[in-house]
Every structure is written in C-alpha cells, then in structure tokens.
Amino acid sequence: MRGPQWAKVQHELDLLEATAPKASKWVPRAIEQTKAMRLAAKLRDWAPTMLHLREVLAELFAPNSDDATVKELKTVVKQYEHMWEMPIGNMIDQVSPFRATISLLSEPMQDYTITAAGHDQLLMWLLNHKSTEDFNRLIALCRPNTDDSLILAAIASLQQTRTFLAEALYSKPTQSPYPSLKEFLLELASLHVDETVHSSLVSVQQSFDPMLELLTTHSRTPGAQACYDLKKISETGHFHVMCSLRESEQLTCEVPEGSFNYEALAELRRQFLMTDVPAELDGATNLPQMLEELVEKFKLLEEYGRCTMELFTLGHFAYNIGHRVLSIAPREPVSTVEQHLKELQEKLADWQNAVDNARGQHYFLNYFTVRELCHLVKEVPLIGSDDHWSGVWPLPLRRPAGQQPGHAEEGDVHVGPLESGWFERGGHAQCAG
C-alpha cells in the first residue's frame, strides 16, 4: 500500500476516532500495527523468494557460507511459518528485526522479485545469453519466422526485461561477483520498477515455452535441427498414410508440437546426407540407430503409399480419396511396417488378377472403364426411381469397332459418348479408372 493510500486510511481512522472518542489516541498505534501486519505478510512471501533467487543465480555470487542476509531470511521463513497465529499487537515487534532488509527494495521491486523468482527457466536462459550482440542477432533471426501476436509480444517483452536487468545480471557480476545477497539487493534497489516493466516480465513468462521453441529452432544450423527432429519423430512421431493420387499428400508424421508433411520428411532425409549425426543428444544415446530406422520406415511407407494409389486407380472398393489407410505408432519396429507392406502388395496382386480374370470371363466389362464400374456398383443397388436412373443412363455402351453412328442393329442399345467432365461433377463414386 503506497503513501497516499495509507494517508487515506489514516484519515478514515481519524474520522472514526472523532466520532467515538477514547481515553487516549489510538489511531497512530492502529496504523503502525496494520502496517506491521502487512509487512509481515510481505516478508512471509518475499523471504523464501529471495532465498530461491539466490540459489538460482548462484553463479553471480562469490562463495560465502556466512552471508548474514541469507541467515536473516532463513530466520524469517522459520518464524513466519505460523504468522497468522501471532497476535496483531505483537506484529510491530515481530517485523522490527527484518524491516531494514526488506526496506532495501521498494514495494514495486519486492513484487517484481517475487514474480521473477517464479520462473527458473527464464532466469537461466537470461544468464546463458550474456552477449548483447549475440542476443540481438538471435532476435533479428527469429522474429521474421512467426506471425503469432502473442509470441511477437513475448519477444518484445524479453528484450525489455533483459535490458532492465542487464546491469544487475551482466555488468556488475562481470566486474566482480556479489559478495553477499545484500549487495545484490542494493543493485536491484537502483532500478525503477513501474507497471510496464512488471507486465513485460509477466508477458514473457506466460509465453515462454512457445517463444523458446521459436528461438531454439531457428538458432540451430539445419543439420543440428535435423538431429533434434530425428529424436522427436523417433520418440513421439505417428506416421499416417493417406489414399491420394498426389504423392506429396500420401505420407505425414504427427508430433505433439505439429506435423511433418511428405516434403518436410524428404528434406529431413536430405539433411542427414550432409550431417554427422552425434551418438548422443539430450539424453538419447542411440541416434544413429534412430536414423537408420527412420530412413527404412520412410522408404517402406513411400512404397505403401504407391501401392495404395495403384489399388485406388484399379478401382478397389476399399480405397477412397482422403481415407487414412495405415498408422504407425512411435517406436513401432521396421519389421511391422515391412509386414504391412507385404500384405498390401499381396492384396494388390490379388486385385489385379481378379480384375483381369473378370474382364476375361465377362467380355462386356470391357465396355466400361473401372471408374464407370465403380459408379455402377455404388448406384445400381440404390435405384428406386427415374431420378436414380438418370445417374446411370449416361454411361456409354461402346459401339463395336467399325460400326458407324446411325447404323445400329435391331436390339442394340447405344448411348452417346460420355459428356466431358460428367464424373468430375459428381456422377461417379470416388474410384479411378
């Protein structure tokens, strides 16, 4: 509570005292006790926060096992564990020994340090990016790679937060480490905190994970990023094969953060041809084996997609455009993919034989393309009115070779050639021919 606010409280208490006189003036004492209680509540939150901050930022401090400020804050933590059980009349005496330490910082800075200590990852990231030149280069490189307003706002807030803390985190410790926590507090005390500074810290904390993903991904070389993608795909990637006439749409790999389409997977494979894959990365110790399995799976799934397209083109009734025909879970062995492909190749061979045999045994099937046959299979069982027949009659019965238009034999039924684009406008099932 700021000075003007306390003045307002004191004014209201003075009015209360004037309307209910007491034997002695009690307002000043009540004000001091209320301030003491509020300070005790702040100490209860701030003391453990500063101890944690001292631990996270340990590299900024000189070794000192006898730091008086650290000992004092540990005493606060112990004594204030049951703060709300203390009588309010004793609050002034309880906070007096610690008032000088917390008063080193303004109340806005006290709140700022409490917020800052709540996000260790941000603090460690700031410590690891001491070079302003490298930091600015990283931001300039990454900013054009996103149009997400929240991430862009977080990047701006990160720049402001780093600039605000630069003196305390980089300049002073470079000259000499802080000999004690008190010296660090004195350095923070020289900084002016307003609502904009505090809100920038909150903004970067709230969007830190997606922002870090952007900064990390676009700061790596293509080869290094390929290794991280390899680890991600091997551990969490779900491969899906879709029925499509376009090869680029047949294969995708979904990971928790997004997905890799066919082009991205092909580019990843190309990157590995120019990259030395490390034996270990972020705890994973079998990257060469991961690479070998990924390349083999990719090759097998490519072939699976081509077989699916052939079955669709040959009119197999189980394959339609846009249908997912196969999914492979993370860490599923290559042998499983091989078995799926073998079964599909056998199905393709069986279907080819069935189509050839059917055309050989039933010559009239040769008057129709496979696409038209698929349409008949779909529509004929549904025919129940003239409207349904209108979707079938346009199918042509081809004229025998050599017969001219207008010279039909008695009993022959001839329908004119299929109008161009008829099937594409909806007069067919999703089968190729």
Buried (B, 14 or more C-beta within 10 A) or exposed (E): EEEEEBEEBBEEBBEEBEEEEEEEEBBEEBBEBBBBBBBBBBBBEBBBBBBBBBEBBEEBBEEBEEBEBBEBBBEBBEBBEEBEEBEEEEBBEBBEEBEEBBEBBBBBBBBBBBBBBBBEEBBEBBBEBBEEEEBEEBBEEBBEEBEEEEBBBBBBBBBBBBEBBBBBBBEBBEEEBBEBBBBBBEBBEEBEBEEEBBEBBBBBBBBBEBBBBBBBBBBEEEEBBBBBBBBBBBEBBBBBBBBBEEEEBBBBBBBEEEEBBBEBBBBBBEBBEEBEBEEEBEEBEBBEEBBEBBBBBBBBBBBBBBBBBBBBBBBBEEBBBEBEBBEBEBEBEBEEBEEBBEEBBEBBEEBBEEBEEEBEEEEEBEBBBBBBBBBBEBBEEEEEEEEEEEBBEBBBEEBEEEEEEEEEEEEEEBEEEBEEEBBEEEBBBBBBB
